[in-house]
Amino acid sequence: MRRAEYLQCRRGRWFVRVRVPANLVVQVGQIHFVRSLDTDGEAQASASRWVALVIIWDGGLGSGHRTGTDIR
């Protein structure tokens, strides 16, 4: 696995980025689902990404907003 898999840094902040499965793109309305990790540190982002991915796949996919769950 790549060191920064699922991670993207934009404007100094880290995000988790997941490709939406092709059969769900029409329902979700986007190709990638992106969620902020609320950090500017790569080490914290690397640690937080797995929790964020669980949140995305367990119900956050397509919601378009934060569910209030702290992923730090």
N, C-alpha and C positions, 0 to 999 in steps of 0.2 A: 504494500500500500504506500502511496506517496505521502510525504510528510504533511502536506497541506490539503489532502483530499477532503472535499466538501467545503473547504474554506475559501473565502474571498475577502481581500482587503480593499476597501473603498474609502477614500478621504480619511485615511488613518484609523478607521473603525473596521472591526471584523464581523463578517456575516457567514452564516452557513448557507450553502446553495446546493439545491437538489434538483435534478431533472425530473419533471413530471412524466410518468409513463405515458406513452403515445395514446393509449386508449382512454386516458383521463384528461388530455389537454383541452378538449372541447368543453368538458364539464367544469374544469378548474379555470379555464380562460387564460392560461399562461403556460409557457414551456418550462420555466424554472420557478421553483418556490424558494424565496430568499427570506431569511429571518436574521435580525440583528442579534449578535452575541453580547452587545452592550459592553464591549471592551476594546481597548486600543493595544493590548498586548497579545502577541502571537501565542505565547505559552498558555495564557488563560483561554484563548480562543480554541486552541487544540484540546484542552481539557473539557471545555463546555460543549463542543460540537456534538458529542454523542448524545448528551441529554437533549439538545435541541433537535437532533434527528428523531429521537423517540417521540418528542412532542409533536413534530410535524407528521410523522406516520401514524401516530395514535389518535389523530383527530384534528391537527392543525392544518392539514393539507387543504388548501382552498378556502380557508377561513378569511385570509387577507388581513388579519390583524392579530395582535398578541392576545393570548388568552389570560394574561395576568400571571402566568406561571413564571417564577424567577428561574432562569436557566443558568445563572452564574453559580 
